Amino acid sequence: DKLSSAEGLVIDGHLECAMAHHQKHLMIGEHAHVKGNISAGTVVVFGQLTGDIFSEGKVTLVSGSHVQGDIYCARLDIEEGAQFTGLIASGESAARVQLEYS
């Protein structure tokens, strides 16, 4: 199952799927529990995510967020108090992975 949107998207509930959300902003809200890989222009995580993040822009893990999965992005900001388990790839290596994932 895939969820795709041409506009910015905010998720603040329970969701389980692979997500294609190219070139736009995706926010995982404070009360969200998301399971699946996501792809977006920019990503901000306040809630919980189990899955990989693919972003051509910036990924922000806000204090209190929980992410379990790998992150492929151009820029990454992990605030103090955010919990992250996984691998990080940025720059050219992240771009190669994004092309393979698309």
N, C-alpha and C positions, 0 to 999 in steps of 0.2 A: 504494500500500500504506500502511495506517495501523496503528500499534501503539497500543492504548488500554489503560489500566489504571485501576482504581478505587482502587488503593493506591499508596503511595510506591514508587518504582522506582529501581534502581541499574543502570546500563549500564556494563560494563567489558570490552567486546569491540568487534567491528566490526558496524555496523548501518547500513543504508541504507533509509530510508523517511521518510514524513511521520508525525509523531507527535502524537496527541491524548492529552493526559494532564492533564485539567482538575482544578483545585483541590487537587492533591497535590504532594508534593515529588519532584523528579527530580534525580538526581545522575549526572553523566557522569564515570565513574571515570578514574583516571590512565592506564590502558592502553587507554581507549576511543577509537575512531575512528568518529564518527557523521556521517552525511551526510543532511540533511533538516531540515525545519522542526520545531520543538518548541513545545509549549504546556503550561505547568504552573503551579501556584500559586506555587511557588518553584523556582529552578534553581541548582545549584552545578556548575560545570565545572572538573574537574581535568585532563581529557584534551583531545582535539581534536574540534571541531565545525565543520562547514561547513553553514550554514543559519541561518535566522532564529530568534530566541527571542521567544516571546510569554509574558509572565508578569504576573499581577495583583499579585504580591508582589515579592519581592526576587530579583535575579539576582546571583550572585557568580562572578567569574572568578578562580580561584585562581592563585597564582604557578606558572608552568610550563604553564598551559593555552594553547591556541591556538584562537581563534574567528574565523571568517570569515563574516560575515553581519550582519544588522541586529538590534538589540535593542529591544524594546518592553516596558517594565516600569514599575512604580511606583517602585522603588528599585534602584540599581545600585552594586555594589562591585567595583572592578577592583584586584586586588592588584598590587604592584610585581613585575614579572617575568612577568606575564600578557601574551599577545600578542592584540590585537584589531584587526580590520579591518572597518569597516562604519559604519553610522549608528546613532544612539541617539535614541529618543523616549521621553519619560516624562510622567507626569501625564495631563492630558486628551487630548492627542494620541495617546498610547499606548492609552488606553481606546477611542478611536474605531477605531483600527486593529484592536484585539483583537475588537471587535464585528464588523467586516467579515470577519475571518479565520475566526471561529467558524462 
